[in-house]
């Protein structure tokens, strides 16, 4: 059996969600982020990439 290497994204919330567009807030919450400076690791899927791209001005993203 061949192990499939899945890429991961390390996502950090760097700006406040106060006063932002609700769809962008929903995308950030969908990634699992609630507080500023909180970091989560999510899989690199088209769905997660779309959420990251929509709210990219609020996030810091690294490929792991």
Secondary structure by P-SEA (a helix, b strand, c coil): cbbbbbbbbbbbbccccccccaaaaaaaaaaccccccbbbbbcccaaaaaaaaacccccccccc
